[in-house]
Amino acid sequence: MRTDMIKNSTACVLQSVSLQSPVGELLLSGCEKGVHTITITMETAHSAVRCADVELNAELQRCVLWLQSYFSSAHSVTSLTPPAIHHPLLHTDSFSARVLRTLQDRVSVGQTVSYRQLAEMAGNKRAVRAVGGAMRRNPVPLVIPCHRVLCSSGAIGGFMGGKGTEIKRWLLQHENPDHVKTP
């Protein structure tokens, strides 16, 4: 695990930590107000989730514990408070922010939703492509579960710019071997 501290232009003191997971190395960054980003590096996947003991701010530590719980048993996180998110995109009234918040709040572990259904849930049934754009810009995958969004045909669709299809498939299988489709 690696940790770094840098000062953000918005006066956040960012910490970074790497976490080994079954889908590869996760790089988390955040401040005392919440998680800013989660990056899945696609480096070697590990069967266990490991994170060295390092002094982290409370929100980043909550995220590490949440992710460890998720990878141990996906349904275990339903009883946990999700980590706070402190990314500028999610502190706006944009359609992308609304889509991401809707996905996090309304599509539970083990469920999937189509891009079209998510557009409708977010208030604009014609904005299917905009939903895809919001998924591509998701700064905190896993916490905001963009892997649960599928094509209307049931096809798995993209993940991580098309490079993470196997990761998406693994996450869906981890949450529900039968891929329940409706929220």
Salt bridges, closest charged atoms under 4 A:
ASP4 OD2 - ARG2 NE 2.89
GLU59 OE2 - ARG62 NH2 2.93
GLU166 OE2 - ARG169 NE 3.48
GLU175 OE2 - HIS147 NE2 2.66
GLU175 OE1 - ARG148 NE 2.79
